[in-house]
Amino acid sequence: MTTNDQPARSILGTGISDGLLLKPIRYEWAYDLYNQAVANTWFPHEIQLGEDLADFGRMTDEERHAVTFLMSYFNPNELLVNKALAFGVYPYVNAPEAHLYLAKQMWEEANHCMAFEYVLETFPIDRDEAYAAHVAVPSMAAKEEFEVRYISRMAEQTLDISTLEGKRDFVRNLVAYNVVLEGIWFYSGFMVALSFRQRNLLRNFGSLIDWIVRDESLHLKFGINLVLTVLEENPELATAEFAAEIRQMILDAVAMEEQYNRDLLPNGILGLNSTYINSYVRYLADRRLEELGFATHFGDSNPAKWMATANDTLQLVNFFEATNTSYEVNAIARAQR
């Protein structure tokens, strides 16, 4: 949202000499998120992960498989998010306060990658096996291909952000990496990772995940605000056809995640199986749909209510109470009415 005493300008733009003066701030939400992100700065080795080795040693093969599977997915995909930011977002955003936040986010994604490397260094996990899984396991590879399909277009082509289709491509990329990857797929994995702490296992690993989720909640908040800002400033984007495309992207992502979770926990572990995780995925997807202005699709209630004491999505990512915006939450979906 632009301030009342500033001329109307778009958050999108590619001029190198534009956006070089931080003050006055035009998008307070971006500046506030940057300051929150700076305050959240942490380093992986501040956590004594080695204290979890005894727990890891007495876990079942299925439980160790789940941790390895999560590392196989998270490690490369944190770096994939950085590519999405570098190629598909940063070059097309013109507000310096947004650039500040995006620079901090890129550092955080690198820090998350190093956090997961710390897990691989500490636990007796076969690194080669873990690295290979993200291309060898079909369900994991399918998720990565989904993301790469959007990010490749951003990396291999230069968007004409002044055109309607260029702006749509920008929004598509935002939805792919932010709403789907960070807002659904990552949160599904976070819930599984934190489920071990529920059984008094891997408590320090759980603390590491807590810190990562704290960062990711801001990433998600920034991405949703950016989508809504682009829609507010470019209302011609919100056609029924484009709304249907965005909604279908999210529904397709749920189907991919459901298959991934069946491979993550083929036989289940104590207190957790793929049916339980996938209900949580559908619950998350409904929240993301609502935040973009759509009606819910699945109707699942939150099966992991214990997350409310740790990292409940609705508590961490409360976009429209803490942030003063003029956005219409249903900017996309109203075109369907």
N, C-alpha and C positions, 0 to 999 in steps of 0.2 A: 504493500500500500504506500503510495506517495504521500508526503506530508502536504498539508493544505496550502502552505505558502511556497511550494516548489512547482515549477512547470511540469505538466504531465510528460513523463518519459517512460520508455519501456525498459524492463529489466533485461530484455534481450538486445544484443548488439555485438558487433565485432570490431569496432573502431579502436585501434591501439592507443590513440591519443585521448580517447574518451575514458571516463571512469578512473582518472588519476587523482582525484581529490576526494578524500574520505568524507569530510564534513561539508555541508550538512548531510546527515544520514537520511536517505530516502526510504530504505526498507529496514525499519527498526527491528523486525523479527530476525533478519539475517545478522545484524550487529549483536543483538542479544544472544543469539545462538553461538556466535563466535566467542563471546566472553564466557559463556557457560562452558564451551569446549576447552578453552584455555584453563579454566578452573578445574576441569576434570583430568588434566594431564597426569599420566601415571606411566610406570615402566614395569615390564613383566617380572623382572628379577626382584622386585620388591616383595613378591609372594614366595614363600618357602615351599615350592612345589614338591621338593624331595620328601617332605613329610607325608605325602600321599603314596609313596612307593609301597608301603606295607599293605595299604588298601588295594592297590592295583594287583599286588601279588596274590591276594586271596579272592579276587573276583573270578567269576566263571568265564569260560571261553566266550560265551555269548556277550557278556558285559564288556570284556576287553575288545571284542570285535566291534561293539558299538562305539567305543571311544576311538578306536583306530579309524573306523568309517567316518566319524565326524571330522577327524583331523584330515582325512583324505579329501574331504569336501571343502572344509573351511579354509585350509591353507592356500590353495591356488585361487579360490574365489575372492578372498580379501584383496589379492593383487588384481584380479579381474575388475573389481569395483574401481580400483585406481585408474585402470584404463578407461572405464566408462566416464569417470570424472574428467580425466585429462583430455580425452578425445571428443567426448560427447556433451559435456556440460560447461567446463571452464571457458573454452574458446567462444562460447555463444552467450555468455552472461556479461552484462556491461556494468553492473553495480560493484563498486570497490568493496563494500561491506560483504557482498556475496562472495567475491574473490577471496577475501580474508577467511571466511568460513570454509570454503572449498579447499584452500591450502591446508588448513588445520585438519580437515577431514582426510585429505590424502595422507598426511603424516599419521593420522590415527589408523588408517587401513594398513599402512606399513608396520605400525606398532602391533596391530593385531596379528599380522603375519608372523612377526617375531615372537609374539606370545605363543602361537601354535607351534612354532619351531622349538620353543622352550619346552613345550609338552613333549614333543618328539625326542628332544635331547634327554629328557628326564625319565620318562617311562620307557620300558623295554618294548618299544614298538619298532617293527621292521619298516624303516623309512622308505626303502625302495618299494615295498609292497604298498605302503600308504600313498606314495606319490603316483604309483601306477594306476591305482584304483579309479582316479577321477576320469581316466579315459578307457579303462578296461571294464568297468561296471556299467552296463547299458543305461540303467536308470540315472546314474550320476552323470554320465556323458551326455544324456539327453537334456538334463538341466543346463549343463555348461553350453551345449550347442544352442539352446534357446537364447542365452545371454549373448553368446558370441555373434549370433545372427544380427542382433541389434547393434552391438558395439562395433562390429566390423564395418557396418554401413557408416558409422560415425568416423571411424579411423581411416577408411579408404575413400571417403567422399567428403567434400566440403559442402556443408549445408548452406543454402541460400536462406538465411534466417529471416529475410524480408518477405519471403513468399509464404503462402498459406501451407503448402506442403512441407516446406522446410521447418516451419513451426510445429507442424504435426509430427514430423520425424523427431524433433526435439522432445516433445511430450512422450512419444512412444518409448524413446530411450530412457527417459526419467521413470516411466512406469515399469519398464523391464528391470532396470537395475535397482531402483529405490523401493518401489511398492512390492514387486515380486521377490527379487533376490534378498534385499535387506529387510523388507517388511513382513514377508511370509516365510520364505525358506530359511533364512538365518534364525528367525524366532522359533521355528519348529525345532531346529537343532539346539538352540539354547535351552529349551524346555527339557530335551532329553539329557543334555549335559548336566543340568541342575537337578535332575531327578535322582542322581546318585547321592547328592547331599541330603536328600530327603530320607535316605536310608543310612545316613551317617557314614557315607563313603566319599572319598575325594573332596574333602571340604575345602582344601586350598585351591584345587582345580575349580571348584564352584566359585570361589572368590575371584579367580581370574576371569571366569565367565561373567560374573557380576559387573566387573569393570568394563568389559567389552560391551555388554548390553547397555550400560550407561552411555557409552559413546554412540552405539547404534540407535538408541532412542532419539538422540539429537539428529543423527543422519536422516532418520525417517521423518522427523519433524521438519527439517530443512527441505527435504524433497517434496513433501506434501504441500508445504507453503509455496514452494517454487512452482509446482504444477498449478496451484490455485491462482497464483499471481499471473502466470502466463495466460490462464483462461480469463481472468478478470480483465486483463489488458487487451486481450484478443478474443472477444466474445464470438467472433465469426468461426472460431474453431469448434464450438460446441454444437455440432450437427448430430442428428440421430445416428447416422452411419458411423461417425467417428466414436461416439459414445458406445455403440455396440461392439466396435473393434476393441476398445480398451477393456470393456467388461469381459469379453471373450479371452483376452490375454490372461486375465486373472483366473478365470475358470480353467483354462488350459494348464496354467501353472499349478493349480491344486491337483489335477490329475497326475502330473509328473511327480509332484511331491509325495503323493500317496504311494506310487510305485517305489520310489526311493526309500520310503520308510519301511516298506515290506522287505526290502533288501537290507536295510539297517538292522532290523530286528526280525529275522525270518521265523524265529521260534519264541520270541518274547523273553523278557527277563522278569525278575520279581517285581511286581507292581506296575509293569509297563509292557505294552505290546503295540504293534503297528496300528491296530484299530483305535486304541486310545490316542496315539500321536496324531492320527489322521483326523480324528474328531477335533483335536486342537487346531490342526491346520485349517479345517473348514471354519472354525470359530474365528481364527485370525483373518481368513479371507473375507469373511463377512464384515469384520471391522474395517479392513482396507476399502472394501466396496462402499461402506457408509461414509468413510472419510473423503471419498471422491464424489459422493453425492448419489450413489446408486442405492437401490433397495438391496437388502440382504438376499442371498441366494440359498444358503444351506440350512440356516436355522439351528445350527448346533450351539448348545450352551458350552461354556468353558469347562472342560473336564478336569483341568488342572488348576482348581481354585487355590491350591497351595501356592501358586505363582504370585498370588496377590501379596504375600508376605515377602516375596523376593523381587520379582521383576514383572509385575502385571503390566501388560501392554497398555491398557487403558489408563493406568496411573502414570506410567512413565511418559506416555505420548498423548497428552491431553491437549490437542491442537487448538481448540477453540474456546478454552476458558482462560488459560494463562496468556495467550497471545491476542492482542487487540487488533483484529483485522476487520476489513469491510467485505470480506469474501462471502459470496454465496456458496455454501457448502455443496449445493447441488448444481454447480456450474455446468458440469457435463450432463448429468442425468436429466436436467430440466428440458433438454432438447428432445427427450424421448416422449414427453408428455403430449 
